[in-house]
Amino acid sequence: MSVETIERTTTSTIRKPAPRYRVLLHNDAFNSMEYVVESLLKVVPSLTMPQAVDIMMQAHTAGTALVITCALEHAEFYSEGLCNLGLTSTIEPDE
């Protein structure tokens, strides 16, 4: 009578969080502050009015402002939405 040994190997899956991207709003000399705030609220529904005003003021004074940090697909969607409304927006990887 022979005894067989069965070796079991376990593999554990390490889930890495999806890379996140920053949606940036750039200041421009064309759009009114009110229009920028309205556009931010329209494109990024999770923003509150005070947050949109802060983002607009940050872009106005510093040249750029962080709108939101999210997954790539969402970042592209938000940035494209802002651009479609005549604003200047870019995305970059979140370090």
Z-matrix of the N, CA and C atoms (Angstrom, degrees):
N
C 1 1.441
C 2 1.531 1 109.35
N 3 1.355 2 115.84 1 124.91
C 4 1.465 3 118.32 2 -179.19
C 5 1.530 4 109.77 3 -110.02
N 6 1.306 5 114.46 4 147.49
C 7 1.468 6 120.21 5 -179.76
C 8 1.521 7 108.08 6 -109.01
N 9 1.317 8 114.48 7 124.75
C 10 1.469 9 118.28 8 177.80
C 11 1.515 10 109.26 9 -96.68
N 12 1.278 11 114.78 10 139.52
C 13 1.467 12 117.57 11 174.85
C 14 1.521 13 107.87 12 -105.83
N 15 1.279 14 114.06 13 131.80
C 16 1.466 15 119.68 14 179.11
C 17 1.518 16 108.08 15 -105.34
N 18 1.291 17 114.04 16 122.87
C 19 1.460 18 118.39 17 179.87
C 20 1.519 19 109.35 18 -89.39
N 21 1.290 20 115.18 19 132.26
C 22 1.464 21 119.28 20 177.97
C 23 1.525 22 108.84 21 -112.13
N 24 1.291 23 114.36 22 130.39
C 25 1.460 24 117.57 23 175.09
C 26 1.524 25 107.25 24 -113.41
N 27 1.267 26 114.18 25 134.01
C 28 1.459 27 117.81 26 178.40
C 29 1.525 28 108.35 27 -107.41
N 30 1.290 29 113.62 28 137.49
C 31 1.455 30 117.92 29 176.74
C 32 1.520 31 107.39 30 -115.72
N 33 1.284 32 114.90 31 129.77
C 34 1.463 33 117.84 32 178.11
C 35 1.528 34 107.85 33 -105.51
N 36 1.290 35 114.26 34 137.85
C 37 1.448 36 119.55 35 -179.64
C 38 1.525 37 108.39 36 -96.07
N 39 1.280 38 115.01 37 122.99
C 40 1.462 39 119.56 38 177.20
C 41 1.522 40 106.68 39 -99.30
N 42 1.314 41 114.70 40 116.34
C 43 1.469 42 119.18 41 -179.06
C 44 1.513 43 109.34 42 -88.36
N 45 1.305 44 114.52 43 120.05
C 46 1.458 45 119.17 44 175.61
C 47 1.519 46 107.44 45 -92.00
N 48 1.314 47 116.67 46 136.07
C 49 1.464 48 117.52 47 177.66
C 50 1.527 49 110.08 48 -63.14
N 51 1.318 50 115.42 49 146.29
C 52 1.468 51 119.32 50 179.13
C 53 1.521 52 108.65 51 -61.37
N 54 1.325 53 116.77 52 142.21
C 55 1.458 54 118.50 53 178.99
C 56 1.529 55 110.10 54 -60.72
N 57 1.318 56 115.63 55 144.43
C 58 1.454 57 120.03 56 -177.69
C 59 1.530 58 109.49 57 -107.98
N 60 1.312 59 114.49 58 152.66
C 61 1.464 60 121.00 59 -177.21
C 62 1.516 61 110.34 60 -127.48
N 63 1.322 62 114.05 61 147.35
C 64 1.463 63 120.96 62 179.47
C 65 1.527 64 108.64 63 -98.43
N 66 1.323 65 116.07 64 130.08
C 67 1.461 66 121.72 65 174.58
C 68 1.519 67 106.44 66 -95.57
N 69 1.324 68 116.26 67 121.16
C 70 1.459 69 121.29 68 -177.53
C 71 1.522 70 110.93 69 -109.55
N 72 1.312 71 115.28 70 141.99
C 73 1.457 72 122.49 71 173.97
C 74 1.521 73 106.95 72 -108.61
N 75 1.329 74 116.45 73 131.69
C 76 1.463 75 121.29 74 -179.83
C 77 1.522 76 109.26 75 -106.00
N 78 1.310 77 115.27 76 144.09
C 79 1.459 78 120.47 77 178.71
C 80 1.528 79 109.83 78 -67.20
N 81 1.319 80 116.19 79 146.04
C 82 1.463 81 120.08 80 172.87
C 83 1.529 82 108.21 81 -139.40
N 84 1.308 83 115.63 82 161.98
C 85 1.466 84 120.78 83 -176.97
C 86 1.523 85 111.64 84 -97.12
N 87 1.318 86 117.36 85 9.02
C 88 1.465 87 120.30 86 -171.44
C 89 1.526 88 113.51 87 -103.97
N 90 1.320 89 117.50 88 -42.79
C 91 1.464 90 121.33 89 -172.65
C 92 1.521 91 112.11 90 -91.96
N 93 1.330 92 115.71 91 143.36
C 94 1.467 93 120.00 92 178.01
C 95 1.525 94 109.24 93 -71.25
N 96 1.320 95 115.34 94 156.99
C 97 1.464 96 120.49 95 179.03
C 98 1.533 97 110.11 96 -60.53
N 99 1.316 98 116.93 97 -39.25
C 100 1.463 99 121.10 98 -179.73
C 101 1.532 100 110.22 99 -62.94
N 102 1.336 101 116.20 100 -42.86
C 103 1.466 102 120.52 101 -179.75
C 104 1.530 103 110.77 102 -63.35
N 105 1.330 104 116.78 103 -40.45
C 106 1.465 105 120.88 104 179.78
C 107 1.531 106 109.96 105 -62.93
N 108 1.330 107 116.59 106 -44.89
C 109 1.472 108 120.47 107 179.33
C 110 1.529 109 110.20 108 -62.65
N 111 1.330 110 117.38 109 -46.02
C 112 1.476 111 121.18 110 178.56
C 113 1.526 112 110.89 111 -59.37
N 114 1.327 113 116.01 112 -42.62
C 115 1.469 114 121.05 113 -179.12
C 116 1.525 115 111.32 114 -64.05
N 117 1.323 116 116.52 115 -43.54
C 118 1.467 117 120.49 116 178.43
C 119 1.528 118 110.46 117 -60.05
N 120 1.330 119 116.59 118 -44.70
C 121 1.466 120 120.79 119 -179.17
C 122 1.526 121 111.49 120 -65.58
N 123 1.323 122 116.34 121 -34.60
C 124 1.463 123 121.24 122 -179.23
C 125 1.535 124 111.09 123 -70.91
N 126 1.323 125 116.24 124 -43.30
C 127 1.467 126 121.46 125 -173.40
C 128 1.532 127 112.38 126 -82.42
N 129 1.330 128 117.28 127 -36.49
C 130 1.470 129 121.20 128 -177.46
C 131 1.537 130 107.96 129 -117.60
N 132 1.343 131 116.90 130 86.64
C 133 1.459 132 120.72 131 -173.10
C 134 1.527 133 115.10 132 -61.19
N 135 1.324 134 117.58 133 -19.83
C 136 1.475 135 119.76 134 -179.09
C 137 1.529 136 112.51 135 -75.79
N 138 1.339 137 117.30 136 -12.60
C 139 1.470 138 120.23 137 -179.90
C 140 1.528 139 110.80 138 -76.95
N 141 1.324 140 114.44 139 145.29
C 142 1.463 141 120.08 140 172.77
C 143 1.535 142 107.69 141 -95.07
N 144 1.313 143 116.40 142 165.82
C 145 1.462 144 120.39 143 178.11
C 146 1.544 145 111.39 144 -56.74
N 147 1.354 146 119.58 145 -48.91
C 148 1.471 147 118.73 146 178.86
C 149 1.528 148 113.25 147 -59.82
N 150 1.347 149 117.44 148 -36.80
C 151 1.467 150 119.92 149 178.01
C 152 1.529 151 110.43 150 -65.54
N 153 1.324 152 116.94 151 -43.38
C 154 1.467 153 120.82 152 -179.98
C 155 1.524 154 110.62 153 -62.88
N 156 1.328 155 116.97 154 -40.84
C 157 1.469 156 120.75 155 177.99
C 158 1.528 157 110.00 156 -63.81
N 159 1.338 158 117.46 157 -42.99
C 160 1.473 159 121.20 158 178.57
C 161 1.531 160 111.17 159 -61.49
N 162 1.328 161 116.77 160 -43.02
C 163 1.471 162 121.01 161 180.00
C 164 1.524 163 109.79 162 -63.37
N 165 1.331 164 116.04 163 -45.88
C 166 1.471 165 120.35 164 179.23
C 167 1.524 166 110.44 165 -59.74
N 168 1.342 167 117.57 166 -45.33
C 169 1.471 168 120.89 167 -179.27
C 170 1.530 169 111.79 168 -65.78
N 171 1.313 170 116.77 169 -38.34
C 172 1.472 171 121.19 170 178.16
C 173 1.535 172 109.64 171 -62.71
N 174 1.331 173 116.82 172 -45.44
C 175 1.469 174 120.14 173 178.76
C 176 1.524 175 109.82 174 -64.21
N 177 1.323 176 116.47 175 -39.62
C 178 1.466 177 121.61 176 -178.21
C 179 1.531 178 111.23 177 -64.67
N 180 1.331 179 117.01 178 -42.94
C 181 1.466 180 120.06 179 -175.49
C 182 1.526 181 113.48 180 -87.64
N 183 1.341 182 117.51 181 -36.82
C 184 1.468 183 120.39 182 -175.14
C 185 1.525 184 113.68 183 -102.00
N 186 1.332 185 117.34 184 -11.70
C 187 1.470 186 119.44 185 -179.59
C 188 1.516 187 113.53 186 100.11
N 189 1.333 188 116.51 187 -35.02
C 190 1.470 189 120.61 188 175.40
C 191 1.520 190 108.76 189 -142.24
N 192 1.330 191 115.44 190 158.55
C 193 1.464 192 120.93 191 176.75
C 194 1.511 193 109.59 192 -146.04
N 195 1.321 194 115.80 193 146.77
C 196 1.455 195 122.11 194 175.31
C 197 1.523 196 108.34 195 -79.66
N 198 1.338 197 116.03 196 122.77
C 199 1.464 198 120.99 197 178.96
C 200 1.523 199 109.64 198 -88.08
N 201 1.346 200 116.15 199 -53.28
C 202 1.466 201 121.35 200 -176.79
C 203 1.527 202 107.89 201 -162.31
N 204 1.323 203 116.53 202 154.30
C 205 1.466 204 122.71 203 173.89
C 206 1.525 205 106.69 204 -117.02
N 207 1.340 206 116.32 205 126.38
C 208 1.466 207 119.73 206 -174.28
C 209 1.534 208 109.97 207 -159.65
N 210 1.322 209 115.92 208 -176.37
C 211 1.466 210 121.83 209 178.01
C 212 1.534 211 109.56 210 -65.28
N 213 1.319 212 115.95 211 157.24
C 214 1.469 213 121.66 212 -174.40
C 215 1.527 214 113.21 213 -54.89
N 216 1.336 215 117.43 214 -47.58
C 217 1.476 216 119.57 215 -178.01
C 218 1.520 217 111.81 216 -58.91
N 219 1.327 218 116.42 217 -44.24
C 220 1.461 219 120.30 218 178.86
C 221 1.526 220 110.81 219 -66.16
N 222 1.331 221 115.93 220 -41.48
C 223 1.466 222 120.37 221 -179.60
C 224 1.531 223 110.29 222 -60.46
N 225 1.326 224 116.24 223 -44.20
C 226 1.472 225 120.01 224 178.78
C 227 1.528 226 110.54 225 -63.26
N 228 1.329 227 116.10 226 -40.82
C 229 1.460 228 121.42 227 179.91
C 230 1.531 229 110.96 228 -62.25
N 231 1.339 230 116.62 229 -48.08
C 232 1.466 231 120.59 230 -179.17
C 233 1.528 232 111.56 231 -65.14
N 234 1.330 233 116.57 232 -45.42
C 235 1.457 234 120.72 233 -178.78
C 236 1.529 235 110.62 234 -62.20
N 237 1.330 236 115.87 235 -44.69
C 238 1.465 237 120.85 236 179.21
C 239 1.531 238 110.62 237 -63.09
N 240 1.332 239 116.16 238 -40.49
C 241 1.458 240 120.70 239 178.46
C 242 1.521 241 111.89 240 -60.89
N 243 1.327 242 116.17 241 -42.50
C 244 1.471 243 120.23 242 178.50
C 245 1.528 244 110.53 243 -66.05
N 246 1.319 245 116.18 244 -42.67
C 247 1.474 246 120.33 245 179.02
C 248 1.535 247 110.86 246 -63.18
N 249 1.332 248 116.85 247 -38.90
C 250 1.464 249 120.71 248 179.49
C 251 1.527 250 112.12 249 -63.87
N 252 1.324 251 116.47 250 -22.32
C 253 1.468 252 120.83 251 177.87
C 254 1.532 253 111.63 252 -93.93
N 255 1.328 254 116.25 253 9.10
C 256 1.455 255 120.15 254 175.10
C 257 1.520 256 115.02 255 91.03
N 258 1.336 257 116.80 256 8.48
C 259 1.462 258 119.96 257 177.60
C 260 1.528 259 108.90 258 -94.87
N 261 1.317 260 116.37 259 165.55
C 262 1.463 261 121.31 260 178.14
C 263 1.518 262 108.01 261 -105.48
N 264 1.348 263 116.17 262 120.14
C 265 1.450 264 121.62 263 -177.81
C 266 1.512 265 109.56 264 -140.87
N 267 1.328 266 115.54 265 143.60
C 268 1.459 267 121.39 266 175.58
C 269 1.521 268 108.17 267 -134.58
N 270 1.341 269 115.57 268 166.93
C 271 1.467 270 119.74 269 173.63
C 272 1.512 271 108.77 270 -123.95
N 273 1.334 272 115.09 271 153.14
C 274 1.465 273 121.17 272 176.94
C 275 1.518 274 108.30 273 -147.51
N 276 1.343 275 117.26 274 152.60
C 277 1.462 276 119.16 275 178.06
C 278 1.528 277 110.41 276 -61.08
N 279 1.319 278 116.37 277 142.61
C 280 1.469 279 121.13 278 176.40
C 281 1.518 280 106.94 279 -85.07
N 282 1.312 281 116.77 280 119.86
C 283 1.480 282 121.26 281 -177.75
C 284 1.515 283 110.50 282 -72.45
